[in-house]
Amino acid sequence: NLLKKLQMTAAESKKILGELSDIGSVSGCHDNGSNSGLQSPRGSVSSLTSSSRCQRTPREVLVARIRELEGSVRSVREQLLAVQAERERTLRAQSEITGKLGQAKRLFQAEYATWEKQLQAAAQERDAAKSEAEQLRLKVEELLASEEALKQRESELAIRTDSQEASLERFRRSCEELRAAAKREVELRRALEESAKAVRERVEAAEAAANQEAEQRAQASAEAERSRAEVSRLETRQAALEAERQRLQSAAASSAADWEAERRRLTEEAAQAREAKEAAERSAAEAEATRRSTEARLQRAVAEAAEEAAGLQAEVRALREGHERDGRLIELREALRRQERLADQLEAQLDEARSEAGAAERRLAETAAQLEAERERARGLERSAQQLQADKRGLQDRVSSALGDMTSERDRLDSAVGRLQTRLAEAEAARDQLEAENAGLLERLRACGGDAGGGGGGSDVEGRLRELTEGRQRLAFERGRLQTQVEQLQERLDRAGNAEAAAASLRVQLAAAEAQAREAGEAGARLRAEVADLRGQVRQLRDSEGRQRNLLDDAGAGREEAVTEAARLLAHCAAVEERERRRVTAAETLVAEAREAARRAQEQAAGALSQVSALEAQLEAVQADLGRRETELADLQRSEAGLRARTTELQADLERLAARGSTEERRSEEAAELRRQLQELRAERARAAAAAEAAAAENARLRQALRSMRSTVEAEKSAAERAAEAKLQEQQLHERAEQAGEERAAELRQQVERQRGLRKRAEARRG
């Protein structure tokens, strides 16, 4: 849905940009038209100002709409990135679970393999004992059978001697028959070589005529290409002149007279360019008309020759009936000979046309093969482009997830560093305060050192000094611990910097993948253009082949030798039909095998789907367990937070009690009680932290198993999809084979019907 919304927003943006460009072009035309009718520059400036003032409001509206659409596009992209991140997290969890399942499966398979090996070893020992007993029994039977075989062999040797003598006699007779057949084969081969030589000579003559006509066509094509190049050059020139005219029109406000002169000059040049373009088009049309007229003349010549031959034959028959002794009979015979020579020439042209049609068919087959190869290349490039797109999307997901993790980690580390620095500053301030109090107490102690009544004050001072010393030691210990934590956090920040460098390298790889994808797209576009050109050439060859076939049909319709040719073609068609029938049978066999393979693939796909469903059920169970453990982890974290708060409260109570001026015994007892409670809370906190770490480790392990299970599920789904695709391809192959067989059978039927029609017409003319 997000992708559809993004596409709709992009389409609406393009539409608005098109409307904006249309409004800009209309305003430019309006300004030019208004300036062309004015005489003073001041009037033109005022008209331009008024037109731009009129155009300001819709442009502002469109700009506002474009900004709104850009905002919506950005929001949709952010939502899409969030969805992709969620999907990546889900896939990772599935892969973890799949890994756990795979590990458990491997352990079970290993245990099953050991059990199976033990069973196989026991079965092998049992089979070995059975085989030894069977071998002993077989040896006894072989000894008995060998005795019987020796007896039978003696009787068979006599029979074989008689049969060998008879077979030797038959071999002699077959050798004589083979010699006679070899002589006949040599004579037949000699006759075939002579006929092949004659056919080769006719083919060479036809190829020479075809080459001449191909040269003429190449010249006409070259002339047409030159005309097209001239037309394209003139069109380019006209476009450049049009651009120059538009540029000069934009400066028409300052120089109306110069613009008018330039406009006339550009108009004349444009008219000249159009005339040159029309001349080039006329030359191309004339070349095409010349080619068509040449073909038409050839057809008319063939038809006229056939009509003239028929007329001369009718005239000869009439003259033979009425005036057999007339002198004109000699002239008619000469005319008949000329007509026969003309018929021979037409026959040669017919052979040339046939050879040209064969060459055209071969070229068409080669072009079709090239086209198929180019299609395969295009498919390969499209597959590589799709793979690059998939790699690109994977890299984008990896980069986005890595950046998100690094950002959250950096924020957390920054906050922890800030808290530790604050605590360190507070500890240093407390230490400075205690040092100042210690110095003051020392001075007071020196001042009161010789006084006899200062015994009780000295004990208070000593207790105070001990407390200050202990507080200083605690502060030093806390400072060292905080410094250690700061160093650990600095190391984690350094690792985060390394992760940023890895993210930068991933961005470079992503840019390289995008460049490869663009190159693959450009190569695909070039291949599509080449395929389109090849298709055009194929269409041209098919058109020329159709024309040549029409010429062949028209020229060969009146020949008396069509009967023999038709008989030969009928025999050939029968052989071809038999071959095609065998091919169709083989194709049907292949299709049946393909269907069987597709059925097996479908069964495998069904098994894979069942495995996928089982894995999905296991995945749901693991997800439920993972949710339960996450709940336990959250409870442990909440209890840890409560313990931390309780520890903070006890520490505050301890500090308040230490600051009070109560008696030494009650303060020491309360301090000892608070220290004991503090130690208990710290121990409980340590236990809670250990439990939280264990729960986090178990959670991470379950997530890894979930990710591995999801990857297994995805692999099974992809295997099922590939099996379905293979089945679809097999069905398509079967349909194409059936269609090709039907088309070939239809063509053969048409050829047979055509040859039968030719034979009937020839028989009708002969009768």
C-alpha positions in Angstrom: 0.0 0.0 0.0 2.8 2.4 0.8 4.5 1.7 -2.5 1.2 2.3 -4.4 0.7 5.6 -2.5 4.3 6.6 -3.3 3.7 5.8 -7.0 0.5 7.7 -7.1 2.1 10.7 -5.4 5.0 10.6 -7.9 2.5 10.4 -10.9 0.6 13.4 -9.5 3.9 15.3 -9.1 4.8 14.6 -12.8 1.3 15.8 -13.8 1.6 19.0 -12.0 5.1 19.6 -13.4 3.7 19.0 -16.9 0.9 21.5 -16.2 3.6 24.0 -15.0 5.7 23.5 -18.1 2.6 23.9 -20.3 1.7 27.2 -18.5 5.2 28.4 -19.0 5.2 27.6 -22.8 1.8 29.3 -23.2 2.9 32.4 -21.5 6.0 32.6 -23.7 3.9 32.3 -26.8 1.5 35.0 -25.6 4.4 37.4 -24.9 5.9 36.9 -28.3 2.6 37.3 -30.1 1.9 40.6 -28.3 5.3 42.0 -28.9 5.2 41.2 -32.6 2.3 43.6 -33.1 3.8 46.6 -31.2 6.0 49.4 -32.5 7.5 50.9 -29.3 9.7 49.0 -26.8 7.9 50.6 -23.8 4.6 49.1 -24.9 6.2 45.6 -25.2 7.7 45.9 -21.7 4.3 46.8 -20.2 2.6 43.9 -22.0 5.3 41.5 -20.6 4.8 42.9 -17.1 1.0 42.5 -17.3 1.3 38.9 -18.7 3.8 37.9 -16.0 1.5 39.4 -13.3 -1.4 37.3 -14.7 0.7 34.2 -14.6 2.0 34.5 -11.1 -1.1 33.2 -9.2 -1.4 29.7 -10.9 2.3 29.1 -10.6 2.3 29.9 -6.9 -0.6 27.5 -6.5 1.2 24.8 -8.4 4.4 25.4 -6.4 2.4 25.0 -3.1 0.9 21.8 -4.4 4.3 20.5 -5.3 5.6 21.3 -1.9 2.7 19.5 -0.3 3.3 16.5 -2.5 7.0 16.5 -1.6 6.1 16.5 2.1 3.7 13.6 1.6 6.4 11.7 -0.4 8.9 12.2 2.4 6.4 11.0 5.0 5.6 7.9 2.9 9.3 7.2 2.5 9.8 7.4 6.2 6.9 5.1 6.8 8.4 2.7 4.2 11.8 2.8 5.9 10.1 2.1 9.3 8.3 -0.9 7.8 11.5 -2.2 6.2 13.3 -1.9 9.6 10.5 -3.8 11.4 10.6 -6.5 8.7 14.4 -6.8 9.0 14.1 -7.3 12.8 11.4 -9.9 12.3 13.5 -11.7 9.7 16.5 -11.7 12.1 14.3 -13.2 14.9 13.0 -15.8 12.5 16.6 -16.7 11.4 17.7 -17.1 15.0 14.8 -19.5 15.7 15.5 -21.4 12.5 19.2 -21.7 13.5 18.1 -23.3 16.8 15.8 -25.6 15.1 18.5 -26.5 12.6 21.0 -27.2 15.4 18.4 -29.5 17.2 17.7 -31.2 13.9 21.4 -31.8 13.3 21.8 -33.3 16.7 18.9 -35.6 16.2 20.2 -36.5 12.7 23.6 -37.3 14.2 22.1 -39.6 16.9 19.8 -41.2 14.3 22.9 -41.7 12.0 24.7 -43.5 14.8 21.7 -45.8 15.5 21.3 -46.5 11.8 25.0 -47.4 11.5 24.7 -49.8 14.4 21.6 -51.4 12.8 23.4 -51.6 9.4 26.4 -53.3 11.0 24.2 -55.9 12.6 22.3 -56.4 9.3 25.6 -56.8 7.4 26.8 -59.5 9.8 23.5 -61.4 9.4 23.7 -61.0 5.6 27.3 -62.2 5.6 26.4 -65.4 7.4 23.5 -66.0 5.0 25.7 -65.3 2.0 28.3 -67.8 3.1 25.6 -70.6 3.5 24.2 -69.7 0.1 27.6 -69.8 -1.5 28.3 -73.3 -0.2 24.9 -74.5 -1.5 25.6 -72.9 -4.9 29.0 -74.5 -5.2 27.4 -78.0 -4.7 24.8 -77.1 -7.4 27.5 -75.9 -9.8 29.4 -79.1 -9.5 26.3 -81.1 -10.3 25.4 -78.8 -13.2 28.9 -78.9 -14.7 28.7 -82.7 -15.0 25.4 -82.4 -16.9 26.9 -79.6 -19.1 29.9 -81.7 -20.1 27.5 -84.4 -21.3 25.4 -82.0 -23.3 28.4 -80.2 -24.8 29.6 -83.4 -26.5 26.3 -83.8 -28.3 26.2 -80.0 -29.2 29.6 -80.1 -30.8 28.5 -82.5 -33.5 25.4 -80.4 -34.2 27.5 -77.2 -34.4 29.8 -78.7 -36.9 27.0 -79.4 -39.3 25.4 -76.0 -38.8 28.8 -74.2 -39.4 29.1 -75.9 -42.8 25.6 -74.8 -43.8 26.3 -71.2 -42.6 29.5 -71.1 -44.6 27.6 -72.0 -47.8 25.1 -69.3 -47.0 27.9 -66.8 -46.4 29.4 -67.5 -49.8 26.1 -66.8 -51.5 25.5 -63.6 -49.5 29.0 -62.4 -50.5 28.1 -62.8 -54.2 24.9 -60.9 -53.7 26.8 -58.1 -51.9 29.2 -57.8 -54.8 26.3 -57.4 -57.3 24.6 -54.8 -55.0 27.9 -52.9 -54.7 28.2 -52.6 -58.5 24.6 -51.3 -58.7 25.4 -48.9 -55.9 28.5 -47.6 -57.8 26.4 -47.0 -60.9 23.6 -45.3 -59.0 26.2 -43.0 -57.2 27.7 -42.1 -60.6 24.3 -41.1 -61.9 23.5 -39.1 -58.8 26.8 -37.3 -59.0 26.0 -36.3 -62.6 22.6 -35.0 -61.6 24.1 -33.2 -58.6 26.6 -31.5 -61.0 23.8 -30.3 -63.2 21.8 -29.0 -60.2 25.0 -27.3 -58.9 25.4 -25.5 -62.2 21.8 -24.3 -62.2 22.2 -23.2 -58.5 25.4 -21.2 -59.4 23.5 -19.4 -62.2 20.6 -18.6 -59.9 23.0 -17.3 -57.2 24.7 -15.0 -59.7 21.3 -13.5 -60.7 20.3 -13.3 -57.0 23.6 -11.5 -56.2 23.0 -9.0 -59.0 19.5 -8.3 -57.7 20.8 -8.1 -54.1 23.4 -5.5 -55.3 20.6 -3.5 -56.9 18.6 -3.7 -53.7 21.7 -2.8 -51.6 22.2 0.3 -53.8 18.5 1.3 -53.4 18.8 0.7 -49.6 22.0 2.8 -49.5 20.2 5.5 -51.4 17.3 5.3 -49.0 19.7 5.4 -46.0 21.4 8.5 -47.4 18.1 10.1 -47.9 17.1 9.3 -44.3 20.4 10.6 -43.1 19.9 13.8 -45.0 16.3 14.1 -43.7 17.6 13.6 -40.1 20.3 16.2 -40.6 17.8 18.6 -42.0 15.5 17.9 -39.1 18.3 18.5 -36.7 19.1 21.7 -38.5 15.5 22.7 -38.4 15.4 22.0 -34.6 18.5 24.1 -34.1 17.0 26.9 -36.2 13.7 26.6 -34.2 15.7 26.9 -30.9 17.6 29.9 -32.3 14.3 31.5 -33.3 12.8 31.0 -29.9 15.9 32.5 -28.3 15.7 35.5 -30.6 12.0 35.9 -29.8 12.8 36.2 -26.1 15.0 39.2 -26.9 12.3 40.8 -29.2 11.3 43.3 -26.5 14.5 45.3 -27.0 14.8 45.2 -30.8 11.5 44.6 -32.7 12.9 45.5 -36.1 15.9 43.2 -35.8 13.7 40.4 -34.5 11.4 40.8 -37.6 14.3 40.6 -40.0 15.8 37.6 -38.2 12.4 36.0 -38.1 12.0 36.4 -41.9 15.5 34.9 -42.4 14.8 32.0 -40.1 11.5 31.4 -41.8 13.2 31.2 -45.2 15.8 28.8 -43.8 13.0 26.7 -42.3 11.2 26.7 -45.6 14.5 25.7 -47.3 15.0 22.9 -44.8 11.4 21.7 -45.3 11.9 21.7 -49.1 15.1 19.7 -48.7 13.3 17.3 -46.4 10.5 16.9 -48.9 13.1 16.4 -51.7 14.8 13.7 -49.7 11.5 12.0 -49.0 10.6 12.2 -52.7 13.9 10.6 -53.6 13.3 7.8 -51.1 9.8 7.3 -52.5 11.2 7.3 -56.0 13.7 4.7 -55.0 11.0 2.6 -53.5 8.8 3.1 -56.6 11.7 2.1 -58.8 12.1 -1.1 -56.9 8.4 -1.9 -57.1 8.3 -1.0 -60.8 11.2 -3.4 -61.4 9.3 -6.2 -59.6 6.1 -5.3 -61.5 8.0 -5.4 -64.9 9.4 -8.8 -64.0 5.9 -10.1 -63.2 4.4 -8.5 -66.4 7.3 -10.0 -68.5 6.6 -13.4 -67.1 2.8 -13.1 -67.8 3.4 -11.6 -71.3 5.8 -14.4 -72.1 3.3 -17.0 -71.0 0.5 -15.3 -73.0 2.7 -15.0 -76.1 3.7 -18.6 -75.8 0.0 -19.7 -75.6 -0.9 -17.4 -78.6 2.0 -18.8 -80.7 1.1 -22.3 -79.9 -2.5 -21.7 -80.9 -1.4 -20.0 -84.1 1.0 -22.9 -84.9 -1.9 -25.4 -84.5 -4.1 -23.3 -86.8 -1.5 -22.9 -89.5 -0.7 -26.6 -89.4 -4.3 -27.4 -90.0 -4.9 -24.9 -92.9 -1.6 -24.1 -94.4 0.9 -26.8 -93.7 2.9 -26.1 -96.9 2.8 -22.4 -96.5 6.2 -20.5 -96.2 5.0 -18.8 -93.0 5.3 -22.1 -91.2 9.1 -21.7 -91.2 8.7 -18.2 -89.6 6.3 -19.6 -87.0 8.7 -22.4 -86.2 11.4 -19.7 -85.7 9.0 -17.8 -83.5 8.2 -21.0 -81.6 12.0 -21.6 -81.1 12.3 -18.1 -79.8 9.4 -18.7 -77.5 11.0 -21.9 -76.3 14.2 -20.0 -75.6 12.2 -17.4 -73.8 10.5 -20.2 -71.8 14.0 -21.5 -71.0 15.0 -18.0 -69.8 11.9 -17.9 -67.7 12.7 -21.3 -66.3 16.2 -20.0 -65.4 14.6 -16.9 -63.8 12.3 -19.2 -62.0 15.2 -21.3 -60.7 17.0 -18.1 -59.7 13.9 -16.9 -57.9 13.7 -20.3 -56.1 17.4 -20.1 -55.1 16.8 -16.6 -53.9 13.8 -17.7 -51.9 16.0 -20.4 -50.3 18.7 -17.9 -49.5 16.1 -15.6 -48.0 14.8 -18.5 -45.9 18.3 -19.3 -44.7 18.9 -15.6 -43.9 15.6 -15.6 -42.1 16.6 -18.6 -40.1 20.0 -17.1 -39.2 18.3 -13.8 -38.2 15.8 -15.7 -36.1 18.7 -17.6 -34.4 20.5 -14.3 -33.8 17.3 -12.8 -32.4 16.9 -15.7 -30.0 20.5 -15.3 -28.9 19.9 -11.6 -28.3 16.8 -12.4 -26.4 18.7 -14.8 -24.2 21.3 -12.1 -23.6 18.6 -9.6 -22.7 17.0 -12.1 -20.3 20.4 -12.7 -18.7 21.0 -9.0 -18.3 17.5 -8.5 -16.9 18.2 -11.3 -14.4 21.5 -9.7 -13.4 19.8 -6.3 -13.1 17.2 -7.9 -10.8 19.9 -9.5 -8.8 21.7 -6.2 -8.5 18.4 -4.5 -7.4 18.0 -7.2 -4.7 21.6 -6.7 -3.6 21.0 -3.0 -3.5 17.9 -3.4 -1.4 19.8 -5.8 1.0 22.6 -3.3 1.3 20.1 -0.5 2.0 18.4 -2.5 4.7 21.8 -3.4 6.2 23.0 0.2 6.1 19.8 1.6 7.6 19.7 -1.1 10.4 23.4 -0.5 11.2 22.9 3.3 11.2 19.9 2.9 13.5 21.8 0.6 15.9 24.8 2.9 15.9 22.7 6.0 16.6 20.8 4.4 19.5 24.1 3.0 20.9 25.8 6.4 20.6 22.9 8.2 22.3 22.9 5.7 25.1 26.6 5.9 25.5 26.5 9.8 25.5 23.8 9.8 28.2 25.8 7.3 30.3 29.0 9.4 29.9 27.1 12.5 30.9 25.7 10.8 34.0 29.2 9.5 34.9 30.8 12.8 34.4 28.2 14.5 36.6 28.7 11.9 39.4 32.5 12.3 39.0 32.2 16.1 39.4 30.0 15.7 42.4 32.5 13.3 44.0 35.4 15.7 43.3 33.4 18.6 44.9 32.7 16.4 48.0 36.3 15.5 48.2 37.5 19.1 48.0 34.9 20.0 50.7 36.2 17.2 53.0 39.8 18.2 52.4 38.9 21.7 53.4 37.1 20.5 56.6 40.1 18.2 57.3 42.5 21.2 57.1 40.4 23.3 59.4 40.1 20.5 61.9 43.9 20.0 61.8 44.4 23.7 62.6 42.0 23.5 65.5 43.8 20.4 66.7 47.1 22.2 66.7 45.5 25.2 68.5 44.0 23.0 71.1 47.0 20.6 71.5 48.4 22.0 74.8 45.1 22.6 76.5 44.3 20.1 79.3 40.5 20.5 79.0 40.6 19.4 75.4 40.5 15.7 75.9 36.9 15.3 75.0 37.3 17.6 72.1 40.3 15.6 70.9 38.3 12.4 70.8 35.6 14.1 68.8 38.1 15.5 66.5 39.8 12.1 66.1 36.3 10.5 65.3 35.7 13.3 62.8 39.1 12.7 61.2 38.4 9.0 61.0 35.0 9.7 59.3 36.7 12.1 56.9 39.4 9.6 56.1 36.8 6.9 55.4 34.8 9.3 53.3 37.9 10.2 51.4 38.7 6.6 50.8 35.2 5.9 49.6 35.3 8.9 47.2 38.7 7.6 45.8 37.2 4.2 45.3 34.1 5.6 43.7 36.2 7.8 41.5 38.4 4.9 40.3 35.2 2.9 39.5 33.7 5.8 37.6 37.0 6.3 35.7 36.9 2.6 34.7 33.4 3.0 33.5 34.3 6.1 31.5 37.2 4.2 29.9 34.8 1.4 29.0 32.4 3.8 27.5 35.2 5.5 25.5 36.1 2.1 24.1 32.5 1.5 23.1 32.5 4.9 21.4 35.6 3.9 19.5 33.8 0.7 18.4 30.9 2.9 17.3 33.3 4.9 15.2 34.5 1.8 13.5 30.9 0.8 12.9 30.4 4.2 11.2 33.4 3.5 9.0 31.9 0.1 8.1 28.6 1.9 7.3 30.6 4.3 5.0 32.1 1.3 3.2 28.6 -0.2 2.8 27.4 3.1 1.3 30.3 2.9 -1.2 29.3 -0.7 -2.1 25.7 0.5 -2.4 26.8 3.3 -4.9 28.8 0.7 -6.9 25.8 -1.6 -7.0 23.6 1.3 -8.2 26.1 2.1 -10.9 26.1 -1.6 -12.0 22.3 -1.6 -12.0 22.3 1.5 -14.2 24.8 0.0 -16.6 22.7 -3.2 -16.8 19.6 -1.1 -17.5 21.4 0.8 -20.3 22.7 -2.5 -21.7 19.1 -3.9 -21.6 17.8 -0.8 -23.4 20.5 -1.2 -26.1 19.6 -4.8 -26.5 15.9 -4.0 -26.7 16.7 -1.5 -29.5 18.8 -4.1 -31.3 16.0 -6.7 -31.0 13.5 -4.1 -32.4 15.9 -3.6 -35.4 16.2 -7.3 -35.9 12.5 -7.7 -35.8 12.2 -5.0 -38.5 14.7 -6.8 -40.6 12.8 -10.1 -40.1 9.6 -8.4 -41.2 11.3 -7.0 -44.3 12.7 -10.5 -45.1 9.3 -12.0 -44.7 7.8 -9.4 -47.0 10.4 -10.0 -49.7 10.0 -13.8 -49.2 6.2 -13.4 -49.8 6.8 -11.4 -52.9 9.3 -13.9 -54.2 6.8 -16.7 -53.5 4.1 -14.9 -55.4 6.5 -14.5 -58.4 7.3 -18.2 -58.2 3.6 -19.2 -58.1 2.9 -16.9 -61.1 5.9 -18.0 -63.1 5.6 -21.7 -62.5 1.8 -21.9 -63.0 2.1 -22.5 -66.8 5.0 -25.0 -67.0 4.4 -28.5 -68.2 7.1 -30.0 -66.0 5.0 -29.1 -62.9 3.5 -32.6 -63.0 6.8 -34.4 -62.4 7.8 -31.7 -59.9 4.4 -32.2 -58.1 4.9 -35.9 -58.0 8.3 -35.5 -56.5 7.0 -32.9 -54.0 4.2 -35.2 -53.1 6.6 -38.0 -52.3 8.8 -35.5 -50.4 5.7 -34.3 -48.5 4.8 -37.8 -47.6 8.3 -38.4 -46.2 8.2 -35.0 -44.4 4.8 -35.9 -43.0 6.2 -39.2 -41.7 9.2 -37.4 -40.2 6.9 -34.8 -38.6 4.7 -37.6 -37.3 7.7 -39.2 -35.7 8.8 -35.9 -34.3 5.3 -35.2 -32.9 5.4 -38.7 -31.4 8.8 -38.0 -29.8 7.5 -34.6 -28.7 4.5 -36.2 -27.1 6.8 -38.6 -25.3 8.9 -35.8 -24.1 5.8 -33.9 -23.0 4.6 -37.0 -21.1 8.0 -37.3 -19.4 7.8 -33.5 -18.6 4.3 -34.0 -17.1 5.6 -36.8 -15.0 8.5 -34.7 -13.9 6.1 -31.8 -13.2 3.9 -34.2 -11.1 6.9 -35.3 -9.1 8.0 -31.7 -8.6 4.4 -30.9 -7.5 4.6 -33.7 -5.0 7.9 -32.4 -3.8 6.4 -28.9 -3.5 3.5 -30.3 -1.5 6.0 -32.0 0.8 8.0 -28.8 1.1 4.8 -26.9 1.9 3.9 -29.3 4.6 7.4 -28.9 6.0 7.0 -25.2 5.8 3.7 -25.3 7.7 5.3 -27.5 10.4 8.2 -25.0 10.7 5.7 -22.1 10.9 4.0 -23.9 13.8 7.3 -24.4 15.5 8.1 -20.7 14.7 4.9 -19.6 16.4 5.7 -21.7 19.5 9.2 -20.2 19.6 7.7 -16.7 19.2 5.3 -17.3 22.1 8.3 -18.6 24.3 10.3 -15.5 23.2 7.4 -13.2 24.2 7.2 -14.9 27.6 10.9 -14.6 28.2 10.8 -10.9 27.1 8.0 -10.4 29.7 10.2 -12.0 32.4 13.2 -9.9 31.3 11.0 -6.7 31.6 9.9 -7.8 35.1 13.5 -8.4 36.1 14.5 -5.0 34.8 11.6 -3.3 36.7 12.7 -5.1 39.9 16.3 -4.0 39.3 15.1 -0.4 38.9 13.2 -0.7 42.2 16.3 -2.1 43.9 18.3 0.8 42.5 15.8 3.3 43.9 15.9 1.5 47.3 19.7 1.6 47.3 19.6 5.3 46.5 17.2 6.0 49.4 19.3 4.0 51.8 22.4 5.9 50.7 20.6 9.2 51.3 19.4 8.0 54.7 23.0 7.0 55.6 24.3 10.4 54.6 21.5 12.1 56.6 22.3 10.0 59.6 26.0 10.7 59.3 25.3 14.4 59.2 23.3 14.5 62.4 24.8 15.5 65.6 23.4 12.6 67.7 25.3 10.4 70.0 28.2 8.1 68.8 26.6 4.8 69.7 23.2 5.3 68.1 24.8 6.7 65.0 27.2 3.8 64.7 24.4 1.2 65.3 22.2 2.9 62.7 25.1 3.2 60.3 25.9 -0.5 60.8 22.3 -1.5 60.2 22.2 0.7 57.1 25.4 -0.7 55.8 24.1 -4.3 56.4 20.9 -3.4 54.5 23.0 -1.7 51.8 25.1 -4.8 51.4 22.0 -7.0 51.2 20.5 -4.7 48.6 23.7 -4.8 46.6 23.8 -8.6 46.8 20.2 -8.7 45.7 20.9 -6.2 42.9 23.8 -8.3 41.7 21.6 -11.4 41.7 18.9 -9.5 39.8 21.6 -8.2 37.3 22.9 -11.8 36.8 19.3 -13.1 36.3 18.7 -10.2 33.8 21.9 -11.0 31.9 21.0 -14.7 31.8 17.5 -13.8 30.6 19.0 -11.5 28.0 21.4 -14.2 26.8 18.5 -16.7 26.6 16.5 -14.0 24.7 19.3 -13.4 22.3 19.7 -17.2 21.7 15.9 -17.5 21.1 16.0 -14.6 18.7 18.9 -16.3 16.8 16.9 -19.5 16.6 13.9 -17.5 15.4 15.9 -15.9 12.6 17.4 -19.2 11.5 13.9 -20.8 11.5 12.5 -17.9 9.4 15.4 -18.2 6.9 14.6 -22.0 6.7 10.9 -21.1 6.1 11.8 -18.6 3.4 14.1 -21.1 1.7 11.3 -23.7 1.7 8.8 -21.2 0.3 11.3 -20.2 -2.4 11.8 -23.9 -3.3 8.1 -24.4 -3.5 7.8 -21.3 -5.8 10.6 -22.6 -8.0 8.8 -25.9 -8.3 5.6 -24.1 -9.3 7.5 -22.1 -11.9 9.1 -25.3 -13.3 5.7 -26.8 -13.6 4.4 -23.7 -15.4 7.4 -23.8 -17.8 6.8 -27.5 -18.6 3.1 -26.7 -19.4 4.3 -23.8 -21.7 6.8 -26.2 -23.4 4.0 -28.7 -24.0 1.8 -26.0 -25.5 4.5 -24.7 -27.7 5.3 -28.2 -28.9 1.7 -28.9 -29.7 1.3 -25.5 -31.5 4.5 -26.1 -33.5 3.3 -29.6 -34.6 -0.1 -28.2 -35.6 1.5 -25.3 -37.6 3.9 -27.7 -39.3 1.0 -30.1 -40.2 -1.1 -27.2 -41.5 1.9 -26.0 -43.7 2.4 -29.5 -45.1 -1.3 -29.8 -45.9 -1.2 -26.5 -47.7 1.8 -27.6 -49.7 0.1 -30.8 -50.6 -3.0 -29.0 -51.7 -1.0 -26.6 -53.7 0.9 -29.3 -55.5 -2.3 -31.2 -56.2 -3.8 -28.0 -57.7 -0.7 -27.6 -59.8 -0.9 -31.2 -61.0 -4.6 -30.9 -61.8 -4.0 -27.7 -63.8 -1.1 -29.3 -65.6 -3.2 -32.3 -66.5 -6.1 -30.1 -67.6 -3.7 -28.1 -69.9 -2.1 -31.3 -71.3 -5.6 -32.8 -71.9 
